[in-house]
Every structure is written in structure tokens, then in C-alpha cells.
Amino acid sequence: MKKLLVTLILVFAASVAFADAPQENASSKNSVEIDRIAAIVNDAVITRSELDEQIHTIKQQLRQQKTQLPPDAVLQKQVLERLISNQLQLQLAASTGIRVDDDVLNKAIGRIAEQNKLSITEFRGVLEKDGVNFASFREDIRNEIIMTRLRQRQVDSRINVTDQEVARFLATQADKGKSDDQYRVSHILIAVPEAASPEQIQAAKQKVQRVLDDLRGGADFKETAIAVSNGQQALEGGDLGWRNAGQLPSLFAPLVERMKPGDLSDIIRSPSGFHIIKLIDYRSGQIHKVTQTLARHILIRTNELVSDDDASIKLEQLSQRIKSGADFTELAKANSEDKGSAVNGGSLGWVSPGEMVPAFERAMDELQPGQISKPFKSEFGWHIVQVQERREQDNTEQFNRSQAFAAIRQRKMEEESQIWLRRLRDEAYVEYRLDDAL
């Protein structure tokens, strides 16, 4: 019934478009072809033009990476599957009220442009020069933000990492002498449905065996992953990037730790299907040191009675008094509105990178020991800060704990995300409408 309803809607829409268009002689060679449908996904459609635009973008990326392009039919299938997955996520997001307004979108694009050291206008020009439609790019970014928020709600928010898990992870890594070693791994997945029949499982097993035989015969792993993998990183050549053992899927970690760069695994079975992994590279962990700063500050907040100029002038006066010999500690106790540090003469103690807000950290990092900053503004108010001392601190233990927590959480999120996406796909109505899209 749903299939019939979608078809009727599409026929009606096409007939309205035709009725509103200027009528021409039936034999005219200037008639406009209506956009074809690549796939129906529940109550929505993916058009051929959407598919072609995404294929064009992926081809550009692969050429920039100097990766051999797979045959068009293979690339089309992979891109269409990604579009279907994205469409299912966007439908679920819409039904649960997840939206991204233009203000949030503009800020996100501004950050992307800034990371590329470009203004928005310059960034748009670069995209259009590369053949990327800016309006389509904006909507792609909006959709990425929506899908990220959806996954945070559906998967990430349900992930819990306990202190016991972190302790076990660190103990295991310490026993192996590899507490901070990292691996770069690539991955191919030949998926099977959640409730696969014996015939489907056997077909997938035969397929993955052919893939493994080809790889052992010299086939390029990246090109093969693009062509056949059902994994989320298929169009990136299966590359999972640099990860420590805790960030790898738990199924892979014990195998990867015994592999050498260039090694291929045997076939690995999981509920998702059959996997092949390749260790691309390995790097040994090192002692992690940070530069800590001993600093103190004076804070003046603005309000209805104290303007920005008032706060800045007062701090400049205090700075001049300190440079003339007044005691920083006494002035901080008498004038600073950061009550937590004021009682200690403005002292912030030893500060590690990332502990302070960016504006404060930038001002502090520009100073040499003994120097006092000019008045500057942060989200808390106006400050002057003095750097008293700096030191190199071995932060390996704290760093390893935070890395272990992040690694375990990331691994859990990826495993749960894979299950969630597969279930979303299995429960959906999907119909391919292009013969060459099958």
C-alpha cells in the first residue's frame, strides 16, 4: 500500500509540473526530461540528480587522494547505499524533532572556512571553482549536523564507561608494555542482514573468501574496500585512521596487536557479517609531557554600572601599580571579583593546556615568566594575568587515563552505531528504481 501511495504521489507531482509548464509540440526536441528516481526510501525518494552530484563529489575526493577510481557501477552502488543510510537517519531525526537552524549552520560553515584560513566569501569561491554548488554544500553540512545530533541521542547518550573498565584497560595495556601504542588499520565488511538465512550467510562467506583471495593475490586494499565493503568507511578505502588498541572494535584488537604492518587478517565473523582487516602502520607510545604555567590574575566583571572601558581602565591602573612595586597578592585580594582565587592572592596554581577558556589561555601563553598582560576580555569579564613560572610536567598517567576513557567510549559508540544503522536499514522500506543502481 505504501509503495502504491508513493508512486501515486510521484505521478501526481509529475503531472502538475507538466500541466504548469509551457506546452510544446509533441515532436519538439527541446522537451525537458523529468528527474529520474534512483530509490524510494520509506515515504521519500532519492533522485538521479542527487546521486550523480554525490558521485561527482566522491570522484573528486578520490582523485585528490590519487586513488584508482572503481568502475562507475560499483561506485554508484556504494554512494547510493550511503545516501539511503543518510536518508533513513534524516527521516528519523525529523520525526523526533531534531532541527538545525540557519544561525547554527552559518556558524558551522564559518568554522570550516576559518580552519582553512579563508573568509566565507573566499571559501565559497574555492568550492564553486571546484564545481561544488554552495547551496548544496550548505544543506550537506546541515544534514551532517542533524545526523550527528541524532546519533548522539540514539547511541552516544546511552554509552557508559566505568572506572573499572578504564582500570582494566590500563592494566591490560601495561602488561603488554603498550599503554599508548597506536595502530593504523583498514577494514572491509561483507555484511549479512540481522536475521540472515543460511543461504545469505553462505553467499556472504563465499564473497568474502573471493575478496581475501584477491587481496592475497596483490589487489589493492583501498580500491577493494571502495568497491565491495559495506562498512561505514568504505568510500574512504576502509581506513579507520590512527587508533590505540582500546579504540579498535573489540573483535579486532587482539588480532591487530599480533600483526605487523602490511599483514592481512583471516576472515573474521561477527553478528554484522564477515570482516577482513589490514594493519597499515604502527607507532610506539611515548611519555606524554605538558608545559604547565603557574599564574595569577585579577578579574573585573562588567554590569549596568561598570562598562568595558571602566573595567579595562581600572585593570590598567592596577597593572601600573604592580609594575611600580605594589604587591599583586594584596591588590588581587582587594579588587579581584574571582572570589575563588582572590583569597589566594589571585593564584590559579599550576595550569595545564586546555584548562582555561581560549581567550585567557591565549593571553597567558604570550607572556614570559614575570610579565603581566594588558587588560583583556573573556566570557567571564576583564582580566590581567601574570605568569610566575613554567615547567615541563610528566602527564603520562593522567593522559593515559583520559585516552583510555575516550578509547573505550569511542569503541562502544562505533559498535553500537553499526548495530543501530543495520537495524534502521533492515526495518525500512527501500526500493531501487534504476536498473543500473542495483
N, C-alpha and C positions, 0 to 999 in steps of 0.2 A: 504494500500500500504506500509506504514511504517512497519507494522508487518511482511509483506511478505519479505521486504528488509532485516530486521534484521535477520529473520530466514535463508534467503539465505546466508548472511554473516557468520552466525554461522556454517551452514552446510559446506561452503567452507573452513572455518578455520579448522574445524574438519577433513575434507578430506585431507588438506595439511599436518596437523600434522600426520595423518595416513600414508600418502604416504612417508613422510620423516623418519618414524620410521622403525626399522629393522622388516622385515616380519617374521612371525612365522606361524606355522601350526595352522589352524583354530580351532583345538581341544585343543590347548595349554592352560594350566591352569594358565600360567604366563602373560596373556594379561593384559594391563594396562587400567583401567576404565577412560574414559574422564570425567573431572569435569562436574557435572550437573549444570543446570541453575535454580536458585531459583526464579528470577523475571527479567523481561525486563522493563527497565525504560527509556522511550523515545528511544534513539539510543544506550543505554548501557545495560549491564547485571550485575546482582548480582549473583555470583556463590554460589554453595552449600558450597564450602570450606570457602569462606568469611563469610557466615552466621554461619557456625559451629565455626569458630575462634572467632567471636564476642559473640556467645552464651557461649563458654568456658570462655571468659573473664568476662562476666556478672555473670556467675555462681560463679566464684572465688570471685568476689566482694560481692555477696550476702552471700556467706559462711563466709567471713571475718566479715561481719556485723551481722552474726548469724541470718539471715533472712531465713525463711522457703522457699525453692525453689518451685515455681509454677510448674504444670505439664509441661513437655517438649514442648507439642504442644502450650500451652499458651505462654511460654517464647519465643518460636520460632517466633510466630506471632508478639509479641511486638518488638523483636530485628529486624525482617525483616522490619517492618514499620519504625523503626529508620534508618535503612540502606537506605531505599527508600528515606526518607526525606533528609538524608545526600547527597545521590547521586544527587538528584534534585538541591540541593544548589551548589554542586561542578560543575555540568554542567553549571549552570547559571554563576558561578564565572569564569569558563574557557571561556565562550562566551563573558564575559565583560573584559577579560584581567587581572584578578587577579591571581597573581603567588606568590609563596614563594620559594626563592632560598635556597640552602644548607647552606649558611652562616647564614641567619636568623634562619633557622631550628636548626642548631648546637647551636646557642646562646640560643634558647628557651629550648632545652634539657639540656644544661649546667645549666640554671637557675633552672630547675626542680631537677636536681641532687644536686645542691647546697642547695636547700630548704630541701632536705632530708639528708644533711650533708654527701654527697658521691661524690667521683670523678666520671667522666664519665665512666671509666672502672669498678668501683665498682657498679655503678648504673646499667650498662648493665648486670653485673654478677647476681645481685639481680633479675632483670627481667627474665633472662633466667632460673634462678633457680626456678622461679615461673611458668615456662612453657610459658613465653611470648617471641615471636620472636622479636628480637630487630629491624630488618628491618621493620617489620610490624608496630611496635610501632612508629618508626620514621615517617612513612607515615601517621599514625593516627594523630600524632601531627601536621604534615604539613597540613593535611586536616582540623583539628580544627582551625588552624590559618587562613586558607583560608576562612572557613565559618564565622569566627568572623569578618574578614575584609569585607566579603560580607554583613553581617547583619549591620555592621557599615555604609556601603554605602547605602544599600536599606532601612534601617529602622532608625538606630540611628541618622544619619545625618539630618533626617527630623524632629526630635523631638525638640520642643521648649518649654522651661519653662519660664514663665514671672514672674516678681517681684510681680505682683498682685496675681498670683497663690500661690506663696510662702507665701505671707501675709495672704491670705485666709486660707491656710492650717494651719499656725501657730495660727491664731485666733480661728479656729475651735478646734484645739487640746487644746489650752489654756482654752477655755470654758468648755471643758470636764475634764480639770485637768490632761491631759495625753499627754503632749507635747513630751515626749520621751519614752513612754511605748512601749514595744516590744512584739510581738506575734510569736509563732512558729505554723505554720499551715500546714496541709497536705490536698491534693486535689485530687479528682477523676473527670475526664471529660469523659462523653459519648458523642462523637462528632456527629454532623449531617453535611452533605455537605452544601455548601454555598447556593445552590438553591434546598434545600431538598423538596421532595414530601411529602404530608400529611402522606403517608404510612411510609416513612422513619422516619419522626418525631415521629409518634406513636410507631414505633418499638423501637426507642431510648428511648422514655419515659417509655415504659414497662421495658426495660432493666435496666434503672437507678433505677426504683422503686424496682426491684428484688435485685439490689445491696444494696440499702438503707435498705431493709428488712433484708438482710443477715447481714449487719453491726450492725443493732439494735439487731439482734439475737446473737451477740457476735463474728462475723467474724473479723479477724484481718485486720485493715485498710491498713497497709503497704502491706501485702500479696495480698489483694484485688486490690489495686491500680496497683501493678505489673501485676496482671492477666488481668484486664479489662480496665484500664484507657487509654484514648487517649491523655492525657496531656503530655507535654514535660518532666515532671519529673516522668513519670510512672515507669521507671526502678529504680528510687530512692525511690520507695514506695510513690510517690506523695508529698514528703517532700519539702516544699518551703523554709525551713530554717527560721532563726530569721529575722523578719521584723517589722518596725513600721507601723502604720496604713496607712501612705501615700505610702508605698512600696507595699501594698497589691493591687490586682486588685480592681478597684473602686466598682465593683459589690459585693465584699466580705467584704470590710472594715466595713460598718455599722453593718453587722451581727456579725463579729468577735468580735467587741467591746462589744457586749452584751453577748457573750458566756463565759463559764467557761472551764478551762482545762478538756478535756475528752468529751466535748459536740460535738454532730454531728449536722450539719445543716439539714434543709429540702432540698428538691430538688430546685436548683436554675437554672433558664432558662436564657440563653444568646444567641446571634447570633451564637456562636460556638457550642452550644449544651446544655447538662444538666450537672450540677455540684453538687458535694457533698463535703463539707469541714469539717474538724475536727480540733478543737483547741487542740494542743498537750500541750502547756505550755504558760505561761505569765510571764513577769518580768517588774517591775515598773521602770520608768526612774529616773535618779538621776542627781544631779548637776554635771556639767562637768567642771573639773578644769585641767589646764595645768601648767607645770613648764616652766616659761619664763626665758630667760637669757639676761642680759644686757652685751653686748660685744663690743669690738672694735678690729680692725685689720689693718695690713699693707699688701698690695698686691704688688708683683713684677712680672711683666709679662716676659715671655721668648720670644726671637725673634732671628734674624740672628746674633745679636751682644751679646745677653745675653743668656747663656746656663742655663740648670737646675742647674748645680754646681754653676755658678755665682750667680743666684738668691738665692739659699739656703745659700751660704756663706754670702751674703750681709745681709740677714734677721737674720742670727745668730749673726752677728756683731751688728745689731740694737737691738736685744734682749739683748745682753750683756750690751749695753749702758743703756738700760732701767733699767735693774737689778742693774746697778751701780748708778742709780739716775737720769738719763736723763728723760725728760718729754715725755711720749708716744704721747700726743696730738701734740706736736711740731714736733716730728720725723715723725708721720703719715702725717701731712700737707706737710712736705718737701719731703717725699720719697714714699708715697703710690700712686700706679697707679690706685686705685679705686677712681676716681675723685668725685664720688657721696658722699662717706664717708670721703674722705681726708679733705674736707673743714670743717668737724665737728670733726677733730682730729681722724679719723678712726672709729668713733662711728657708730654702726649698730642699736642702740636703743634696745628696748625690742624685743627679737626674740622668736617666738613660735615654737614648734616642727614641722618639715616639711617645714619650710620657707626657709632654706638654702640647698645647694646641699649636698648630703650624705657625701662626704669626709670632708667638712667643719663642718658639724654637728657632725660627729664622733669625730673630734679633739676637738671641743668646749665642747662636753659633758664629755670628760675625765678630764676636768680641774676643780679645785676648785676655788672659788672666790679669785681674786688676782693673780692667776697663769697665766703664759704666755706659750704658746705651743712651741714646737720645730717647725722649718720650715716644712711645709707640702705642698703637691701639690693638687690642684683641677683642674677642667676643665678650670678655669679662669687664673691660674698661681700659684705662690708660695705665701704662707701666713705665718704670725704669728698672733695669736689671743690671746687676753687677756679677761678672764671672770672677770667682775667687780662685778656683783651681780646676785642673783637668787631670784625668788619669785613665789608663787602659785597664779595663776590668775583665777578667775571665768570666764570661756569662754563659759558659757552655751548659751548665746544669739547668739553669732556668730556660735557656734557649732550647735545649733538647726536650724539656717538658712541654713547652709550648708547641714545638714542632710535632711531638708525639700526639698531643691532643688534636692538632689540626690534621695530622695524617690519618688518625683513626676516624675522625669525623668525615673527612673527605672520602675515605674508602667506603664507609657506611652509606653516605649520600649517593655515591655512584652506583653501588649495588642496589639500593632501594629505588633509585631513579630508573635503572634499567628494567626492574620488575614492574614498576608503575607504568612506564611507557608501553611495555609489551602488553600489559593488561588493558590499557587505554585503546591500543590498536586492535586487540582481539575482540573487544566489546563493540567496536564501531562498525557502521555500515560503510564499506568502501567499494566503489565500482569503477573500474578502469574503462575509459570511453575512447581511447585512441588505440588502434591496433598496434601501433609502433611504441606504445607506452607499456605494453605488457612485459 
